Amino acid sequence: MTMMSDFDMTPYTRMPTLDVPSLIALARQVLAAAPARPKAPLKQSLSALHEATGALEVAYRAHLSSPAGADGRPVDQAADNAWACAYARLASYAALPVAHYPQARRAQELQKQLFPEGLAFLKLEYGAQWTETEQRIVLIQKEKLSAELEALVGPEFMAELYRCHALYAEMVGVSQPKVARKKLPDLRELRLSTQQALTAHSIQLLALHLSGDPKLQDAVRPSFAAIDAYRDKTIPEKKKPTPPEPPAMETATPAP
């Protein structure tokens, strides 16, 4: 039996912490480096690692192919713009001299009624913003202000306001239920299972290495090399030593 007093087993009893893609790659490399004609214990650990890695790959593909959640920003930006335009048109009319344009006084009243705090409500989160805008839409309908607002703000601007508000209600899920996203596999649990299977397989490889048989040791080295390579990737690059400063050159003393 070959003595291996300088062989450190510790790195192979605990796998490096890797993200899912890197863990899959390492597991596949270790599977590919498996010794030929493995005996029962090693064959069992290989089978478990193969199964765990396959399940992790399937789950990871499901996550990659899953459509991202609906992005509400385009609807939010369109609604913000519609309300800002309506506010600006009403404010412009309200700024006209009442003596010359009597409707300017009514524009001032509507501005205070609909925008008592300006456009601050547009900075709220989506649900709260919809609540604030809904109250204004209900007020317009209840007080029958549509005709006045179209005259002061402009029919196109009010049409855009109503259009964007309807889209906003759909976006936050108050006009119709949101479509439930398909539940995806638990990557955290599957990642842990693969890491455990990789550790169990590594321990089986350690048993072969510790047998002292040079042929078996050669057979398991490729697997250990793959593990070492990924462990090295997780270690921050060491700072290079600062090169010593060159010695100061002595200045020759001028002859008297």
C-alpha positions as CSV (number, residue, x, y, z in Angstrom):
1,M,0.0,0.0,0.0
2,T,1.4,3.4,-1.0
3,M,1.7,5.9,1.9
4,M,-0.2,9.2,1.4
5,S,0.7,11.2,4.4
6,D,0.7,14.4,2.3
7,F,-2.7,13.8,0.8
8,D,-5.4,16.2,2.2
9,M,-8.8,14.6,2.1
10,T,-10.7,17.6,3.4
11,P,-11.3,19.5,0.1
12,Y,-13.1,16.4,-1.3
13,T,-15.5,15.9,1.6
14,R,-17.1,19.3,1.0
15,M,-17.9,20.6,-2.4
16,P,-17.4,24.3,-3.4
17,T,-20.4,26.5,-3.3
18,L,-21.5,27.1,-6.9
19,D,-24.4,28.6,-8.7
20,V,-26.7,26.3,-10.6
21,P,-25.0,26.4,-14.1
22,S,-21.5,25.9,-12.6
23,L,-22.7,23.1,-10.4
24,I,-24.3,21.3,-13.4
25,A,-21.1,21.7,-15.3
26,L,-19.0,20.3,-12.5
27,A,-21.3,17.4,-12.0
28,R,-21.2,16.6,-15.7
29,Q,-17.4,16.7,-15.7
30,V,-17.2,14.4,-12.7
31,L,-19.6,12.0,-14.3
32,A,-17.6,12.0,-17.5
33,A,-14.4,11.4,-15.5
34,A,-15.8,8.3,-13.7
35,P,-13.4,5.4,-13.5
36,A,-14.0,2.6,-15.9
37,R,-15.8,-0.5,-14.6
38,P,-16.8,1.0,-11.2
39,K,-17.7,-1.4,-8.4
40,A,-21.1,-1.4,-6.7
41,P,-20.6,1.5,-4.2
42,L,-19.2,3.8,-6.8
43,K,-21.7,2.7,-9.4
44,Q,-24.5,3.6,-6.9
45,S,-23.0,7.1,-6.2
46,L,-22.6,7.6,-10.0
47,S,-26.3,6.7,-10.5
48,A,-27.4,9.0,-7.7
49,L,-25.3,11.9,-9.1
50,H,-26.6,11.3,-12.6
51,E,-30.2,11.4,-11.5
52,A,-29.8,14.5,-9.3
53,T,-27.9,16.4,-12.0
54,G,-30.6,15.4,-14.6
55,A,-33.4,16.7,-12.4
56,L,-31.5,19.9,-11.8
57,E,-31.0,20.4,-15.5
58,V,-34.7,19.9,-16.3
59,A,-35.7,22.4,-13.6
60,Y,-33.1,24.9,-14.7
61,R,-34.4,24.7,-18.3
62,A,-37.9,25.3,-17.0
63,H,-36.8,28.5,-15.3
64,L,-34.9,29.7,-18.4
65,S,-37.9,29.1,-20.7
66,S,-40.5,30.5,-18.3
67,P,-41.8,33.9,-19.4
68,A,-40.8,36.7,-17.1
69,G,-43.6,38.4,-15.1
70,A,-45.5,41.1,-17.0
71,D,-43.6,44.4,-16.9
72,G,-45.9,47.1,-15.7
73,R,-43.6,49.9,-16.5
74,P,-44.8,50.7,-20.0
75,V,-48.4,51.0,-18.8
76,D,-47.3,53.0,-15.8
77,Q,-45.3,55.4,-17.9
78,A,-48.2,55.8,-20.4
79,A,-50.6,56.5,-17.6
80,D,-48.2,59.0,-15.9
81,N,-47.9,60.8,-19.2
82,A,-51.6,61.0,-19.7
83,W,-52.3,62.4,-16.3
84,A,-49.3,64.8,-16.6
85,C,-50.6,66.1,-19.9
86,A,-54.1,66.6,-18.6
87,Y,-52.7,68.4,-15.6
88,A,-50.5,70.6,-17.7
89,R,-53.4,71.5,-20.1
90,L,-55.7,72.4,-17.1
91,A,-52.9,74.3,-15.4
92,S,-52.2,76.3,-18.5
93,Y,-55.9,77.3,-18.9
94,A,-56.0,78.1,-15.2
95,A,-53.0,80.5,-15.6
96,L,-54.9,82.7,-18.1
97,P,-56.2,86.0,-16.8
98,V,-59.8,85.5,-15.6
99,A,-60.7,89.1,-16.7
100,H,-60.2,88.1,-20.3
101,Y,-61.0,84.4,-20.1
102,P,-63.8,83.7,-17.6
103,Q,-63.4,79.9,-18.0
104,A,-59.9,80.2,-16.4
105,R,-61.6,80.5,-13.0
106,R,-63.4,77.2,-13.6
107,A,-60.1,75.7,-14.7
108,Q,-58.6,76.8,-11.4
109,E,-61.4,75.1,-9.5
110,L,-61.1,71.9,-11.3
111,Q,-57.4,71.9,-10.8
112,K,-57.8,72.2,-7.1
113,Q,-60.6,69.6,-7.1
114,L,-58.7,66.9,-9.1
115,F,-55.1,67.7,-8.3
116,P,-55.1,69.1,-4.7
117,E,-51.5,67.9,-4.3
118,G,-50.4,68.2,-7.9
119,L,-49.1,65.0,-9.4
120,A,-47.6,63.5,-6.3
121,F,-49.9,60.4,-6.6
122,L,-48.0,59.4,-9.7
123,K,-45.0,58.5,-7.5
124,L,-46.9,55.9,-5.5
125,E,-46.6,52.1,-6.1
126,Y,-48.9,50.7,-8.7
127,G,-51.8,49.6,-6.5
128,A,-51.9,52.9,-4.6
129,Q,-51.6,54.9,-7.8
130,W,-54.5,53.1,-9.3
131,T,-56.6,53.8,-6.2
132,E,-55.8,57.5,-6.4
133,T,-56.6,57.8,-10.1
134,E,-59.7,55.7,-9.8
135,Q,-61.1,58.2,-7.2
136,R,-60.5,61.0,-9.7
137,I,-62.2,59.1,-12.5
138,V,-65.2,58.3,-10.3
139,L,-65.4,62.0,-9.2
140,I,-65.4,63.1,-12.9
141,Q,-68.3,60.7,-13.6
142,K,-70.2,61.4,-10.4
143,E,-70.0,65.2,-10.8
144,K,-70.5,65.0,-14.6
145,L,-67.3,66.9,-15.3
146,S,-66.4,65.1,-18.6
147,A,-67.8,67.8,-20.9
148,E,-66.1,70.7,-19.0
149,L,-62.8,68.8,-18.9
150,E,-62.9,68.0,-22.6
151,A,-63.5,71.7,-23.3
152,L,-60.7,72.9,-21.1
153,V,-58.2,70.1,-21.5
154,G,-59.1,68.7,-24.9
155,P,-61.0,65.6,-26.0
156,E,-57.9,63.8,-27.2
157,F,-56.2,64.3,-23.8
158,M,-59.2,63.0,-21.9
159,A,-59.6,60.0,-24.2
160,E,-56.0,59.1,-23.6
161,L,-56.6,59.5,-19.8
162,Y,-59.5,57.0,-19.9
163,R,-57.6,54.6,-22.2
164,C,-54.6,54.4,-20.0
165,H,-56.7,54.1,-16.8
166,A,-58.4,51.1,-18.2
167,L,-55.0,49.5,-19.0
168,Y,-53.8,50.4,-15.6
169,A,-56.8,48.6,-13.9
170,E,-56.0,45.5,-16.0
171,M,-52.3,45.7,-15.1
172,V,-52.9,45.8,-11.3
173,G,-55.5,43.1,-11.6
174,V,-58.6,45.0,-10.4
175,S,-60.6,44.8,-13.6
176,Q,-60.0,41.1,-14.2
177,P,-57.9,38.5,-12.4
178,K,-54.2,38.3,-13.2
179,V,-53.1,35.2,-15.0
180,A,-51.4,33.0,-12.5
181,R,-47.9,32.0,-13.4
182,K,-47.0,28.3,-13.6
183,K,-45.3,27.1,-10.5
184,L,-41.6,26.4,-11.2
185,P,-39.5,23.7,-9.7
186,D,-37.6,24.6,-6.5
187,L,-34.1,25.2,-7.8
188,R,-32.7,25.6,-4.3
189,E,-33.8,22.2,-3.2
190,L,-32.6,20.5,-6.4
191,R,-29.3,22.3,-6.2
192,L,-28.8,21.1,-2.6
193,S,-29.6,17.5,-3.7
194,T,-27.1,17.6,-6.5
195,Q,-24.4,19.1,-4.2
196,Q,-25.1,16.3,-1.7
197,A,-24.9,13.6,-4.4
198,L,-21.6,15.1,-5.7
199,T,-20.2,15.0,-2.1
200,A,-21.3,11.4,-1.6
201,H,-19.7,10.4,-4.9
202,S,-16.5,12.3,-4.0
203,I,-16.3,10.3,-0.7
204,Q,-16.5,7.1,-2.7
205,L,-13.7,8.3,-4.9
206,L,-11.7,9.1,-1.7
207,A,-12.2,5.5,-0.6
208,L,-10.6,4.3,-3.8
209,H,-7.8,6.8,-3.5
210,L,-7.1,5.8,0.1
211,S,-6.8,2.1,-0.9
212,G,-3.3,2.9,-2.0
213,D,-3.6,1.2,-5.3
214,P,-1.7,3.4,-7.9
215,K,-4.1,2.4,-10.7
216,L,-7.2,3.4,-8.7
217,Q,-5.5,6.6,-7.6
218,D,-4.8,7.5,-11.3
219,A,-8.4,6.7,-12.1
220,V,-9.9,9.1,-9.6
221,R,-7.5,12.0,-10.2
222,P,-9.5,13.5,-13.2
223,S,-12.5,13.8,-10.9
224,F,-10.5,15.5,-8.2
225,A,-8.9,17.8,-10.7
226,A,-12.4,19.0,-11.9
227,I,-13.4,19.7,-8.3
228,D,-10.1,21.5,-7.6
229,A,-10.6,23.7,-10.7
230,Y,-14.0,24.8,-9.7
231,R,-12.9,25.4,-6.1
232,D,-10.1,27.6,-7.4
233,K,-12.7,29.7,-9.3
234,T,-14.5,30.4,-6.0
235,I,-11.4,31.8,-4.4
236,P,-10.9,35.5,-4.9
237,E,-7.8,36.3,-6.8
238,K,-4.9,37.0,-4.4
239,K,-3.4,40.4,-4.6
240,K,-0.1,40.3,-6.3
241,P,2.8,41.3,-4.1
242,T,3.9,44.9,-4.6
243,P,7.2,44.8,-6.4
244,P,10.0,46.4,-4.4
245,E,10.9,49.9,-5.3
246,P,14.2,50.2,-7.2
247,P,17.1,51.4,-5.0
248,A,17.7,55.1,-5.2
249,M,20.5,56.0,-7.4
250,E,23.3,57.8,-5.5
251,T,24.1,61.2,-6.9
252,A,27.7,61.7,-7.6
253,T,29.2,64.5,-5.5
254,P,30.7,67.2,-7.9
255,A,34.4,67.6,-7.6
256,P,35.4,70.8,-5.8
